[in-house]
Amino acid sequence: MDRNAEVYGFAPVPAMTISRINPVAVPKYLRRVYWWTYIHPFAVWFFDRLWLINLIVLTNYHRLRDAALAAFPIRPGEQVLQISCAYGDITPKLAAKVAAGGGRLDVIDVLPIQLQNVRRKVPAASPVRYFNMDACNLKFPSGQYDSALLFLLLHETPMDVRLKALEEAFRVVKPGGKVVIVDFSKPQWWNPFRYLWAIFLSIFEPFALDMWWNDIRTLLPAAVRNRRIDRESFFGGLFQKVTILR
Ligand SMILES: C[S@@+](CC[C@H](N)C(=O)[O-])C[C@H]1O[C@@H](n2cnc3c(N)ncnc32)[C@H](O)[C@@H]1O
């Protein structure tokens, strides 16, 4: 039996049954704002196309994905946690990298339909487990993972969820492990998207502009706020990749 199942009374969700095993409550903000992008089966079918998500991130998908992948794995046998699914091919590629290093990837998401969709894209023999969990309430012991990835999640969450998800990410990562965040940030003054995208985001992504106005450091749990932060900027500052050691 899986160690988590023994100790915590839950198990990785088996194929085809993700939606039937004690589904976690879907947060109100997801139902209200993102039902048409993540919850409805038509949304999953429609949005999970590389060209489309590449367009949504203004042709930066491959750059952001590769920047995220470059951070994993650092050591052979690394235990990696991906906090929430994402459209595109980041999870199969991350799974392949982690597998090549002899490690294991766990993927959590609050929506079973998203886990099913990701599972479909990852070869069945991969060392990957899927858990229906809320990022604010990870049912993992502290210090279980070598590293964790939050790929374009934070801008889609209200501030309280964002802070809690970050707290949980740092809790489940080992001391010395790392948390990698790829998300929006405030573009440079000369970037036209600073003005255009402010309008787009305020209509379609009501929580996203928070990522512009709050430096990522201010969102981190107090215990790691003063750590060294490695930050890479993309597309005139509209996106950032941030790596913080716990
Ligand atoms: C990572 S984000 C955005 C990814 C990006 N737009 C893309 O597809 O490239 C989308 C995922 O976050 C998940 N999600 C949102 N809030 C969550 C939470 N509190 N806990 C776990 N997953 C969450 C959604 O269910 C969805 O699968």
The ligand as an ORCA input file, in Angstrom:
! r2SCAN-3c Opt
* xyz 0 1
  C      -2.538     26.214    -12.803
  S      -3.931     27.076    -13.023
  C      -3.712     27.873    -14.567
  C      -2.901     27.239    -15.596
  C      -2.774     28.001    -16.883
  N      -3.864     28.897    -17.143
  C      -2.571     27.006    -17.960
  O      -3.464     26.194    -18.173
  O      -1.504     26.986    -18.537
  C      -5.309     26.135    -13.370
  C      -5.570     24.981    -12.433
  O      -5.549     25.391    -11.078
  C      -6.518     24.624    -10.381
  N      -6.797     25.266     -9.106
  C      -7.325     26.490     -8.888
  N      -7.453     26.720     -7.560
  C      -6.961     25.624     -6.925
  C      -6.813     25.250     -5.559
  N      -7.193     26.057     -4.565
  N      -6.267     24.053     -5.292
  C      -5.875     23.215     -6.280
  N      -6.020     23.497     -7.577
  C      -6.546     24.688     -7.904
  C      -7.676     24.567    -11.340
  O      -8.548     23.523    -11.041
  C      -6.958     24.378    -12.668
  O      -6.789     23.031    -12.989
*
